[in-house]
Amino acid sequence: MPRNLASRFQLFEFDEHEKFILTDTQVAYIRHLIAVEAEKRLNLELDTANVSGFVQSEAYFKGKIEFGQQLLDLHEETLAALREQEQISGENK
C-alpha cells in the first residue's frame, strides 16, 4: 500500500459498514491517543513572544483530537445502524 498522503483508494469492494467498524483494541488505542494529545494541548503555555506558534500548536493538537474522535464517532454510528438493521430484520421474520 503506497504511503503517499495524497493517495485515494476505491473502497467499493468493502461492505458499507465494514470500513468503519473498529476492534476493541483499536477503540482503546484511539481513545489513548486522544487523551495523550489532549494532555499535550492542555499543557501548552502561551509565549507572548510567539503567539502564532502557540496558536499553531493549539490547532495542531485540536486537529489530532478531532480526527481521533471522528473515527470513534463513525464506529459508534455504524454499530448503531447495524443494531437498528438487525432489529428491523428481526421484526420482519
C-alpha positions in Angstrom: 0.0 0.0 0.0 1.5 3.4 -1.0 2.4 5.8 1.8 1.7 8.8 -0.3 -0.6 11.0 1.7 -2.5 12.1 -1.4 -3.4 8.6 -2.4 -7.0 7.7 -2.6 -8.5 4.2 -2.5 -11.5 2.7 -4.1 -13.4 1.2 -1.1 -16.3 -0.1 -3.1 -15.2 -3.7 -2.6 -15.8 -3.4 1.2 -19.2 -3.7 2.8 -20.5 -0.2 3.5 -20.2 -0.7 7.3 -17.0 -2.8 7.3 -14.7 0.1 6.8 -15.9 1.9 10.0 -16.0 -0.9 12.5 -13.1 -1.0 14.9 -11.9 -3.7 17.2 -12.0 -3.1 20.9 -8.2 -2.8 20.9 -8.4 -0.1 18.2 -11.0 1.8 20.0 -8.9 1.7 23.2 -5.8 2.8 21.3 -7.6 5.7 19.6 -9.0 6.8 23.0 -5.5 6.6 24.5 -4.1 8.7 21.6 -6.9 11.3 22.1 -6.0 11.5 25.8 -2.3 11.9 25.1 -3.0 14.7 22.6 -5.5 16.4 24.9 -2.9 16.4 27.7 -0.3 18.0 25.4 -2.9 20.6 24.4 -3.8 21.4 28.0 -0.1 21.7 28.8 0.6 24.3 26.1 1.9 27.5 27.6 1.3 30.9 25.9 4.6 32.5 24.9 3.7 36.2 24.4 6.8 36.5 22.2 5.5 33.7 19.9 1.7 33.9 20.0 1.4 32.5 16.5 3.4 29.4 17.5 1.0 28.8 20.4 -2.0 29.2 18.0 -0.4 26.8 15.5 0.3 24.2 18.2 -3.2 24.6 19.7 -4.7 24.0 16.2 -2.4 21.0 15.6 -3.4 19.2 18.8 -7.1 20.1 18.3 -7.0 18.6 14.8 -5.4 15.4 16.0 -8.0 15.1 18.8 -10.9 15.8 16.4 -9.6 13.3 13.9 -9.5 10.5 16.5 -12.9 11.5 17.7 -14.3 11.4 14.2 -13.0 7.8 13.8 -14.7 6.8 17.1 -17.9 8.6 16.1 -18.0 6.8 12.7 -17.5 3.5 14.6 -20.3 4.2 17.1 -22.7 5.4 14.3 -22.0 2.3 12.3 -22.7 0.0 15.3 -25.9 1.8 16.0 -27.0 1.5 12.3 -26.2 -2.2 12.3 -28.1 -2.8 15.6 -31.1 -1.0 14.0 -30.9 -3.1 10.9 -30.8 -6.3 13.0 -33.8 -5.1 15.0 -35.7 -4.3 11.8 -34.8 -7.6 10.1 -35.7 -9.5 13.3 -39.1 -7.8 13.4 -39.7 -8.8 9.7 -39.2 -12.5 10.4 
